[in-house]
Amino acid sequence: MEDLPEALVTEIVKKITSTSDLNSLSLVSKQLYKIEGNQRGAIRVGSGLCTATEALTSLCARFPNLWKAEFDYSGCIPGHGHQLDNKGLFVFSSHCSSLIDLTLNFCSYIDDSGLGCLAHCKTLVSLRLISTPQITSIGLFSVAVGCTSLSALHLIDCEKIESVEWLEYLGWTKLQKFEFEKKRGRFDLLPCDEVFDSTYDAHITDIYDFCCESLKDLSNLKSISLGLNLQRYSSDVSYCETRTSFTDNSLYALALNCRMLQILDLKLQDVLLTGHQK
């Protein structure tokens, strides 16, 4: 193998798709270690990887051409194992200049200041934030301003994201795909729950109305996915109404403002009756 031209060895390594096989291959020789590291484009990181500055710097040096990264801590117990924090995200984003696709899943130690570090990722095209409890609209504002190449944004169950003013700044980006889902809202109920709210207004403007209205500057938007819960509202003890957060005003705003829209995906979560997604 050492007698073969490096270009030929590189082509052979490109044919190997199994991560475990690539890891084993990199242990054979220094040449294969270097070639495999240069060819690796995607990694998935869990709690087993040390996220200290030196470790992340070494990781980026080991894989200099990373374009896709996923930090997934789902199922991890807080305080156990290693998790990416603000400092770690700064180190990673500043060393991975070719990063295109980033997923932060259950990253409970990253807040708005950490998310602002993604401004270093000028080539970032896709960002997924899944159950990141410390992220607010301020952090998303930083992303909207700094990541001008962003074309896909997925926000799943980020509980502190309430306002949507930051959406207006996504007009500076090339956003084509937007996904937004909040699994449990103020009035989302479990089966058999009852609620009486004397202040309930069936025609009140919902967050999705503001959300869809704020998309008016996204002329390139082609795909929208919204996760909706069935919600039970009661204005008195004799009247109860079940509806979703997506109203006629939401649909009208999309039709009026998103002329390039091709896909509208409404994910209905029936928490009142079955607990299953429709």
C-alpha positions as CSV (number, residue, x, y, z in Angstrom):
1,M,0.0,0.0,0.0
2,E,2.8,2.4,0.8
3,D,4.2,2.0,-2.7
4,L,1.0,3.2,-4.3
5,P,0.6,6.8,-5.4
6,E,-1.2,8.9,-2.8
7,A,-3.8,9.9,-5.3
8,L,-4.7,6.3,-6.0
9,V,-4.9,5.5,-2.2
10,T,-7.2,8.5,-1.8
11,E,-9.6,7.2,-4.4
12,I,-9.6,3.8,-2.7
13,V,-10.4,5.4,0.7
14,K,-13.3,7.3,-0.9
15,K,-15.0,4.0,-1.8
16,I,-15.2,3.0,1.9
17,T,-18.4,4.3,3.5
18,S,-18.5,2.5,6.8
19,T,-17.4,4.7,9.7
20,S,-16.0,1.7,11.7
21,D,-14.1,0.5,8.6
22,L,-12.6,4.0,8.2
23,N,-11.6,4.1,11.8
24,S,-9.9,0.8,11.5
25,L,-8.2,1.8,8.3
26,S,-6.7,4.9,9.9
27,L,-4.9,2.8,12.4
28,V,-2.9,0.8,9.7
29,S,-0.3,3.4,8.9
30,K,0.5,7.1,9.2
31,Q,-0.2,7.6,5.5
32,L,-3.7,6.1,5.8
33,Y,-4.3,8.0,9.0
34,K,-3.6,11.3,7.2
35,I,-5.5,10.4,4.0
36,E,-8.6,9.1,5.9
37,G,-8.7,12.3,8.0
38,N,-8.5,14.5,5.0
39,Q,-11.3,12.7,3.3
40,R,-13.7,12.5,6.3
41,G,-16.5,15.0,5.7
42,A,-19.0,14.2,8.4
43,I,-18.9,13.3,12.1
44,R,-21.4,12.6,14.8
45,V,-20.4,13.4,18.4
46,G,-21.9,12.1,21.6
47,S,-21.1,12.3,25.3
48,G,-18.1,10.0,24.9
49,L,-15.9,12.7,23.3
50,C,-14.0,15.1,25.5
51,T,-15.0,18.7,24.6
52,A,-12.1,20.5,26.1
53,T,-10.4,23.1,24.0
54,E,-7.4,21.0,23.2
55,A,-9.5,18.0,22.3
56,L,-11.8,19.9,19.9
57,T,-8.7,21.6,18.3
58,S,-7.2,18.2,17.7
59,L,-10.5,16.9,16.3
60,C,-10.6,19.8,13.8
61,A,-6.9,19.3,12.9
62,R,-7.6,15.5,12.4
63,F,-10.5,16.2,10.1
64,P,-9.7,19.5,8.3
65,N,-12.4,19.2,5.6
66,L,-15.4,18.6,7.7
67,W,-18.6,19.9,6.1
68,K,-21.2,18.2,8.3
69,A,-21.3,17.8,12.1
70,E,-23.9,16.5,14.6
71,F,-23.6,16.9,18.4
72,D,-26.2,14.6,19.8
73,Y,-26.7,14.3,23.6
74,S,-30.2,12.8,23.6
75,G,-30.6,10.3,26.4
76,C,-27.7,11.8,28.3
77,I,-28.1,12.6,32.0
78,P,-27.1,16.2,32.8
79,G,-23.8,16.4,34.6
80,H,-22.7,13.0,33.3
81,G,-20.2,12.6,30.5
82,H,-18.9,15.4,28.3
83,Q,-21.1,17.9,26.5
84,L,-20.4,20.8,24.1
85,D,-20.6,24.2,25.7
86,N,-20.2,27.8,24.5
87,K,-16.4,27.7,24.6
88,G,-16.4,24.4,22.8
89,L,-18.7,25.6,20.0
90,F,-16.5,28.7,19.6
91,V,-13.4,26.5,19.1
92,F,-15.2,24.1,16.8
93,S,-16.8,26.8,14.6
94,S,-13.6,28.9,14.3
95,H,-11.6,25.9,13.2
96,C,-14.1,24.4,10.7
97,S,-14.1,26.9,8.0
98,S,-15.8,24.5,5.5
99,L,-18.8,23.6,7.8
100,I,-22.0,23.5,5.8
101,D,-24.4,21.4,7.9
102,L,-24.6,21.6,11.8
103,T,-27.0,19.8,14.2
104,L,-27.2,20.6,17.9
105,N,-29.4,18.0,19.6
106,F,-30.1,18.3,23.4
107,C,-27.1,20.6,23.8
108,S,-28.2,22.0,27.2
109,Y,-25.0,23.9,27.9
110,I,-25.1,26.1,24.8
111,D,-26.9,29.5,25.1
112,D,-27.3,32.6,22.9
113,S,-23.6,33.7,23.3
114,G,-22.5,30.3,22.1
115,L,-24.8,30.3,19.2
116,G,-23.4,33.7,18.2
117,C,-20.1,32.0,17.5
118,L,-21.6,30.5,14.4
119,A,-21.0,33.8,12.7
120,H,-17.5,32.3,12.0
121,C,-19.2,29.7,9.7
122,K,-19.7,31.8,6.6
123,T,-20.4,28.7,4.5
124,L,-23.1,27.3,6.9
125,V,-26.1,26.3,4.8
126,S,-28.2,24.1,7.2
127,L,-28.7,24.5,11.0
128,R,-30.8,22.2,13.1
129,L,-31.5,23.1,16.8
130,I,-33.3,20.3,18.6
131,S,-34.3,20.6,22.2
132,T,-31.7,23.2,23.0
133,P,-33.3,24.7,26.2
134,Q,-31.1,27.8,26.6
135,I,-31.5,29.2,23.1
136,T,-33.7,32.3,22.8
137,S,-34.7,34.6,20.0
138,I,-31.5,36.7,20.7
139,G,-29.3,33.8,19.6
140,L,-31.4,33.2,16.5
141,F,-31.0,36.9,15.7
142,S,-27.2,36.4,15.8
143,V,-27.5,33.5,13.4
144,A,-29.8,35.4,11.0
145,V,-27.3,38.3,10.9
146,G,-24.0,36.3,10.8
147,C,-24.8,33.2,8.7
148,T,-25.7,34.8,5.4
149,S,-25.4,31.6,3.4
150,L,-28.0,29.8,5.5
151,S,-30.7,28.2,3.3
152,A,-32.3,25.7,5.8
153,L,-33.3,26.3,9.4
154,H,-34.9,23.7,11.7
155,L,-36.1,24.6,15.2
156,I,-37.6,21.7,17.1
157,D,-38.9,22.0,20.6
158,C,-36.7,25.0,21.7
159,E,-38.7,26.0,24.6
160,K,-37.4,29.5,25.2
161,I,-38.0,30.7,21.6
162,E,-41.1,32.8,22.0
163,S,-40.9,36.0,19.9
164,V,-40.3,35.9,16.1
165,E,-38.8,39.3,15.4
166,W,-35.5,37.7,14.4
167,L,-37.4,36.1,11.4
168,E,-37.4,39.5,9.6
169,Y,-33.6,39.4,9.5
170,L,-33.6,36.0,7.7
171,G,-34.4,38.1,4.6
172,W,-30.7,38.8,4.5
173,T,-30.1,35.1,4.0
174,K,-30.9,32.7,1.1
175,L,-33.3,30.7,3.3
176,Q,-35.3,28.1,1.3
177,K,-36.4,25.7,4.0
178,F,-37.8,26.6,7.4
179,E,-39.0,24.1,10.1
180,F,-40.6,25.2,13.4
181,E,-42.1,23.0,16.1
182,K,-42.9,23.5,19.7
183,K,-44.2,20.3,21.2
184,R,-45.8,21.8,24.4
185,G,-47.2,25.2,24.6
186,R,-49.0,27.1,27.4
187,F,-52.4,25.5,26.7
188,D,-51.2,22.1,25.4
189,L,-52.8,19.4,27.4
190,L,-52.4,15.7,28.0
191,P,-55.4,13.3,27.5
192,C,-58.3,13.9,29.9
193,D,-57.0,17.3,31.0
194,E,-59.5,20.0,31.5
195,V,-58.9,23.8,31.4
196,F,-61.1,26.8,32.1
197,D,-59.6,30.1,30.9
198,S,-61.8,33.2,31.4
199,T,-59.5,35.3,29.4
200,Y,-59.6,33.0,26.3
201,D,-60.2,34.7,23.0
202,A,-60.9,32.3,20.1
203,H,-59.7,34.9,17.6
204,I,-56.5,36.0,19.3
205,T,-53.4,36.3,17.1
206,D,-51.2,33.3,17.7
207,I,-47.4,32.9,17.5
208,Y,-47.8,31.1,14.1
209,D,-49.6,34.2,12.7
210,F,-46.7,36.4,13.6
211,C,-44.3,33.7,12.4
212,C,-45.9,33.5,8.9
213,E,-46.3,37.3,8.7
214,S,-42.6,37.7,9.4
215,L,-41.6,35.5,6.5
216,K,-42.6,38.2,4.0
217,D,-39.0,39.1,3.1
218,L,-38.0,35.5,2.4
219,S,-38.5,35.6,-1.3
220,N,-36.5,32.3,-1.9
221,L,-38.5,30.3,0.7
222,K,-39.7,27.0,-1.0
223,S,-40.4,24.7,2.0
224,I,-42.1,25.2,5.4
225,S,-42.7,22.6,8.0
226,L,-44.7,23.4,11.1
227,G,-45.3,21.1,14.1
228,L,-48.7,21.7,15.6
229,N,-50.5,20.4,18.7
230,L,-54.3,20.1,19.0
231,Q,-55.1,22.5,21.8
232,R,-58.3,22.7,24.0
233,Y,-59.6,26.1,25.0
234,S,-62.6,26.9,27.2
235,S,-64.1,30.3,27.8
236,D,-66.7,28.9,30.2
237,V,-67.7,25.7,31.8
238,S,-70.3,24.9,29.0
239,Y,-68.1,25.6,26.0
240,C,-64.9,24.0,24.8
241,E,-63.1,24.5,21.5
242,T,-60.2,22.4,20.0
243,R,-58.0,24.0,17.4
244,T,-54.3,24.2,16.4
245,S,-52.0,27.2,16.6
246,F,-52.0,27.5,12.8
247,T,-54.9,29.8,11.9
248,D,-56.5,31.2,8.7
249,N,-54.4,34.3,9.2
250,S,-51.2,32.1,9.1
251,L,-52.2,30.5,5.8
252,Y,-53.2,33.8,4.3
253,A,-49.8,35.3,5.3
254,L,-48.0,32.4,3.7
255,A,-50.0,32.7,0.5
256,L,-49.5,36.4,0.3
257,N,-45.8,36.6,1.3
258,C,-44.1,33.4,0.1
259,R,-44.7,33.4,-3.7
260,M,-42.0,30.7,-4.3
261,L,-43.4,28.3,-1.7
262,Q,-43.7,24.7,-3.1
263,I,-44.1,22.6,0.1
264,L,-46.2,23.3,3.2
265,D,-45.9,20.5,5.8
266,L,-48.2,20.6,8.8
267,K,-47.4,18.0,11.4
268,L,-50.4,17.5,13.6
269,Q,-49.7,16.1,17.1
270,D,-52.9,14.8,18.7
271,V,-52.1,15.1,22.4
272,L,-55.7,15.3,23.4
273,L,-57.0,12.0,22.0
274,T,-54.3,9.5,21.0
275,G,-50.9,11.0,21.7
276,H,-49.9,10.0,18.2
277,Q,-48.8,12.2,15.3
278,K,-51.2,12.4,12.4
